[in-house]
Amino acid sequence: MKKILHIISSPKGENSFSIKLGNAIVDKIIAANPGSTVKIKDLTKNPFPHLEEATLAAFYTPAENQTPQSKEALKHSDEAIAEIKDADIIVIGAPLWNFGIPSVLKAWIDHIARANVTFKYDENGAEGLIKGKIVYVAMSSGAIYSDGPMQPYDFVSSYLKSLLGFLGMTDLTIFRVEGSAYPGQAEAALQKGIDSITV
């Protein structure tokens, strides 16, 4: 039995390939681990605010010095980090938009990347503090970015691997639905992505 956290960042609902692929990943995890629970975090329905001065100040205020205002500014960050810590497996839907991730996903990431909470620096350099998690990324793109001429423009997989790895989440696998914008290829692209899932 696993605790699964499913992060959604596409506003397309049932028409979203990243959501369809993410749901397929979740289904396969549950099939392999009967009794698992799923918590869905739809960032498009409840978006995280962009970081503001009060939030950044609260990030660097020791707990014993925090005011009620500081704690309120940390609410979204504390909630998101608690959800990650509670999960065994994290599934992140990540459509490729303009070569990068949607802004709602970036805002969520900005709230979970906190010095001395999810990573720290010491004499040996940086250390990620969120360990022991399995992460699956459900990536979707209209063109093919896994290889070929568009590969250099894929800033989704490299960014998420680097950032989440920096936080300690190094067990990360990316599954893709790609080429869905090519004429007549949408369903085949989705099925290929689903068939590629191994958990």
N, C-alpha and C positions, 0 to 999 in steps of 0.2 A: 504494500500500500504506500503510495507516494502522495505528497502534497504538491500540486501543480499550480503554478501562477502563469496565467495566459495574458500577456500584454498585447493589446490591440492598438494600432496607430493609424489605421486607414478609416476614413469616414464613409467608405463605399458600401458598408454593410454586406448584404448577401451577394453583392456583385464584386466584392474584393477578392482577388486571388491570394493575397497574403493572409486574409482571414480564413479562406477555404483551406489553404495549406496548413495554417496554424491549427485549425480544427482537426485536420487529418492527423497531424502529429500528436495532438492530445488524445485522439481516439486510439492510436496505436500504443501510446504509453499506458492508457487505461486497460487495453486488451492484454498487455504484458504484465500489468500490475493491478489485478482486480481489486476494487474497493478504494481506489485512489480518489482523491477529491480535487476539484478544480475551482480556482478563484479567477474570475475574469476581471481584468483591469482595462476598461475601454477608455483610452486617453482622449478620444474624440468626443466622448459624452461628458467626461469630467476632466478637462484639460488642466494640467499643472500651470501655475503662473510662471512667467519669466522671472528670473532672479532679480530681486530689487535690493536696494541698499540695506533695508532692515533685515532681510533674509541673510545676506552676506555677512552682516555684522553679527547676527545670531550664530552663524556657523562657527565663528571664531571666539565666541563668548563661553568661558568655562561654565559648566552646568550650575555650579554653586552661585554664579553671578547673574544667572538669567532672570529676567523680569517676566511678568505675565505677557508683556508685549513680545519679548524674545521668543517665548515658548509658542505663542501664536504664529510668529513668523516661521518657526520650524515645523509647524504642523504637517504640511505636505511632505516635507523631507523625511521626518520621523516615521510617518505612516508608510511611505514607499519603502524605506529601508527595513522596517519591521516586516513588511510583506515578503521582501526578498529573503530575509533571514529565516522566516518561517517556512519558506518553500524548499522542497527537495529538487524540483525541476522547474525551470523557467522557460517558457515558450514566448518568443518575441516576434510579433508580426512586423515586418519592416519592408514596406514598398519602397522601391527606388524612385525618388522624385528629384528631378533635376540633378541627378548623379549622387544625391545624398539621402538622408533620412528625413521624414516629415518633422516639422518643427515641434509638434506635440511630443514626439519621442525624444527629441533633443532636450526639451524642457524637463521631462521626467529624468533623463540622465543627469542633467545639471543638479537635480535635487538629490540623487543618490550618490553622487561623487563628492564625498565630504572628508576632508583631512581629519585624521585621528578617529574617524568613525568607520569609513569603508576603505580607507587606505592611510598609510602613515609613511613618514620619512624618518630614517635613522642613519647611523653612521655608514650603513651598507647600501643606502639608497632608498628607493621606494618599495613598499610591501603592501600588497592587496590584503584586505582583512575579511573579504567575503569568500570563504573557501568551502569546498565540499559540495558545490552546486553543479548540476548538469544544466547546460543552456542549449536550447535549440532555437535557431533563427529561421523564421518562415519568410524568406525574401521573395519579392515579386518584381518583375520588370517587363516592360513592353518589348525591349530588345534583348539580345543575348549578351550578357556581360561576363559570364564565367570564363570565356576564352574568345579569341578573335579580336577584331579591330576595336570593339567597344570595351574590352577588358580594362584598359587604363582609366576609364571613366567610372568604374565601380568604386565609389567611396563609401558604400554601405557596409560591405563585408569587412573591409580592412579597418574601418573605424570601429565597428562593434567588437571585432576581435581584439583590437588594441585597447579600447577603453574598458571593456568588461574584463579582459585579461589583467589590465592594470589594477582593477579592483579585486583580483583574486579568482575570478571566474574563468579559468583557463580551459575547462572541459566544455568546449563550445563547438557545435556543429551547425553548418548552414545548409539548408535545403532550399531549392529554388524552383519557382515557376517563372520561366523566362521565355521571351519571344512571343508573348501572348498578343502583342499588337500586330504581328505579321498576319496577313490575310489568311483566314481559315485555320489558324494555328492555335487559337485560344484553348479549346478543349484538350487538344493533344498536349499542349504545354502544361496544363494543369495536371493531367493524368501522369505525365512523365515526372512531374514534381512529386506527386503523391507516391508513385511507385518507387521513388528514390529513398523514401523514408525508412530509416533503420533506427530503432531505439533499444 
